Amino acid sequence: FPGDERHISDVAESYVKGLQQYGIIATIKHYPGKTLVVRDPHKFIVNAHIDQRDIVPYEYLLKETDVKAVMVSHIIANGVVDSGTVPSVVSRKVIDDLKQEYDGLIISDEVHMLGLKRFYNSLDEMYIAVFQAGNDVILNFDSDPNEIYRMIQVVKKAVQSGDIWIEDIDRSVTKILTAKGFRVV
């Protein structure tokens, strides 16, 4: 939404509440901000300085609403949110910091965007990194079901080798089912 951080927060709050009153899982995006004012992460590896004003709408919505999901961008962030030298979506620090304040779903932006894909030497390395960071839902819009299957096999092998913790996968599955309204015992 356009406007200053207060206006954006107010409009986004109304939008979130409107969606969720009808059972739709609202997702605020693209954390930590700056996605619309820097180069396009669909096409480029992007760096951005994040200041306090950028994260005000996220902080407000996470505190004042029952928003169900946050989507994390591929921006390499520095400033009040610092992803180190990696895209935010694969920064365990960025994801862990979000989880300190928020227990809803953490969703990756689409993993085949070039701003993430070009950061890695292989898709396998990228798939493992996005799971290792702690995202609960990984968006992979590849139209080839064989590639989706291959991603699952890469993650399965990484779990078996201990590179991805099964506890993280189990915790994410529980969060997804809970967000969809299932009672998980």
C-alpha positions in Angstrom: 0.0 0.0 0.0 1.3 3.5 -0.7 1.7 6.1 2.0 3.6 6.6 5.2 4.2 3.8 7.6 1.2 4.7 9.8 -1.2 4.8 6.9 0.2 1.6 5.5 -0.2 -0.1 8.9 -3.9 1.0 9.2 -4.9 0.0 5.7 -3.0 -3.3 6.0 -4.7 -4.0 9.3 -8.2 -3.6 7.8 -7.2 -5.8 4.9 -5.8 -8.6 7.1 -8.9 -8.5 9.3 -11.2 -8.6 6.3 -9.5 -11.6 4.8 -9.3 -13.5 8.0 -12.9 -13.0 9.1 -13.7 -15.1 6.0 -11.2 -17.9 6.9 -8.5 -16.7 4.4 -5.0 -16.9 5.8 -3.7 -13.4 5.4 0.0 -13.0 4.6 1.9 -9.8 5.1 4.8 -9.3 2.7 7.5 -8.8 1.7 9.4 -8.7 5.0 11.6 -6.8 5.8 10.4 -4.2 3.3 11.9 -2.1 0.4 10.7 -4.6 -2.2 9.0 -2.0 -4.3 11.7 0.6 -4.2 14.8 -1.3 -5.1 15.7 -3.4 -8.2 13.3 -6.3 -8.9 14.2 -9.4 -7.0 12.4 -11.5 -9.7 15.3 -10.6 -11.9 18.3 -9.4 -9.8 20.2 -10.1 -6.6 19.1 -7.1 -4.5 20.7 -5.3 -1.5 18.7 -2.8 0.5 19.2 -0.8 3.7 16.3 -1.4 6.1 15.5 1.4 8.5 13.0 1.5 11.4 10.3 3.1 9.1 10.4 0.1 6.8 9.5 -2.4 9.5 6.9 -0.3 11.4 4.0 -1.9 9.5 5.2 -5.4 10.2 5.8 -4.7 13.9 2.4 -3.1 14.2 0.5 -5.9 12.4 2.4 -8.7 14.2 1.5 -7.0 17.6 -2.0 -5.7 16.9 -3.6 -8.3 14.6 -3.8 -12.1 14.5 -2.1 -12.2 11.1 -1.5 -15.8 10.1 1.5 -15.5 7.9 4.6 -13.4 7.0 6.3 -13.8 3.6 10.1 -13.1 3.7 11.7 -11.6 0.6 14.9 -12.3 -1.2 16.5 -9.0 -0.4 19.9 -9.0 1.2 19.1 -6.6 4.1 21.3 -4.5 6.2 20.3 -2.0 8.9 17.7 -2.7 11.6 17.1 -6.0 9.9 20.4 -7.6 8.8 20.5 -10.8 6.8 24.3 -10.8 6.7 25.6 -11.6 3.3 22.6 -13.8 2.2 19.1 -13.1 1.1 16.7 -12.6 4.0 14.7 -15.7 3.1 17.7 -17.9 3.7 19.0 -16.0 6.7 18.5 -18.1 9.9 19.0 -14.9 11.9 16.2 -13.0 10.1 13.8 -16.0 10.4 14.8 -16.7 14.1 14.3 -13.0 14.9 10.9 -13.1 13.4 10.0 -16.2 15.3 11.0 -14.5 18.6 8.1 -12.1 18.1 5.7 -14.2 16.1 4.5 -17.7 16.1 2.5 -17.8 12.8 3.6 -19.1 9.5 6.8 -17.9 7.9 6.5 -18.3 4.1 9.3 -17.9 1.6 8.9 -15.8 -1.5 8.9 -17.9 -4.7 12.3 -19.8 -4.8 12.8 -19.6 -8.5 13.0 -15.8 -8.6 16.4 -14.9 -9.9 17.3 -12.8 -6.9 17.5 -16.0 -4.9 18.3 -18.6 -7.6 21.3 -16.6 -8.9 22.7 -16.4 -5.4 23.4 -20.2 -5.4 25.5 -22.5 -7.5 22.8 -25.1 -7.7 19.1 -25.6 -7.1 19.9 -28.3 -4.5 22.0 -25.9 -2.5 19.2 -23.3 -2.7 16.5 -25.8 -1.6 18.5 -26.9 1.4 19.3 -23.3 2.4 15.7 -22.2 2.3 14.6 -25.1 4.6 17.6 -24.6 6.9 16.7 -21.0 7.5 13.5 -22.1 9.2 10.7 -21.1 6.7 7.5 -23.1 7.3 6.1 -22.9 3.8 8.4 -22.9 0.7 6.8 -21.4 -2.4 8.0 -23.3 -5.5 6.0 -22.4 -8.6 7.9 -24.7 -11.0 5.5 -26.0 -13.5 7.3 -29.3 -13.9 6.1 -31.8 -11.3 9.4 -33.7 -11.7 11.2 -30.6 -10.3 8.9 -30.4 -7.3 9.5 -34.1 -6.7 13.3 -33.6 -7.1 13.1 -30.8 -4.5 11.3 -33.1 -2.1 14.0 -35.8 -2.6 16.8 -33.2 -2.0 15.2 -32.1 1.2 14.5 -35.8 2.3 18.2 -36.6 1.8 19.2 -33.5 3.7 17.0 -34.5 6.6 18.4 -38.1 6.5 22.0 -36.7 6.6 21.1 -34.2 9.4 21.6 -31.1 7.3 18.0 -30.2 7.9 16.4 -31.1 11.3 13.3 -33.3 11.2 12.1 -31.3 14.3 12.0 -28.2 12.1 10.0 -30.0 9.5 7.6 -31.4 12.1 7.2 -28.0 13.8 6.4 -26.4 10.4 3.8 -29.1 9.5 2.2 -28.6 12.9 2.0 -24.8 12.3 0.6 -25.3 8.8 -2.1 -27.7 10.0 -3.0 -25.4 13.0 -3.3 -22.4 10.6 -5.7 -24.4 8.5 -7.9 -25.0 11.5 -6.9 -28.6 12.4 -6.5 -29.5 16.0 -3.0 -31.0 16.4 -2.4 -33.2 19.4 
